[in-house]
């Protein structure tokens, strides 16, 4: 979806796609840490007829660059994906709830320490996100910040929950016999 939305803006090459994702901080919601993942996705989009090669060129002393553009099918698919993703909650399987489901694998004290460590990390992430929203909000329209606002809301809710859970683990309101 991310790559389709970029080539919907204008035809572009893979490196530019990756650059824009990072510049726009979309790498917080799209995993493009490895350049190879962008190329693999492009291969799939080409194979499925969602994008097409517009041109291939080579500048002096530079590698060959292929510029991609959105196809009609790609545009229809992108719009349908967006409608579905916005309207229909997906069944997702994040790691943290899975870890909570098996909390008794650790002794209560160790679980409490790990939860408190998570709390610190979440608070740091929230502070960084708040700064980013404040800074980018000075030059970007709000529509380009809504995913950051969502992340902020989710982080705040998780911080509240984790803080309460850490307290319950420390004061013995939640405990278990450790046998592993």
Secondary structure, 3 states (H helix, E strand, C coil): CHHHHHHHHCCEEHHHHHHHHHHCCHHHCCCCCCHHHHHHHHHHHHHCCCEEEEEEECCCCCCCEEEEEECHHHHHHHHHHHHHHHHCCCCCCCHHHHHHHCHHHCCHHHHHHHHHHHHHHHHHHHHHHHHHHHHHCCCCCHHHCHHHHHHHHHHHHHHHHHHHHHHHHHCCCCCCCCCC
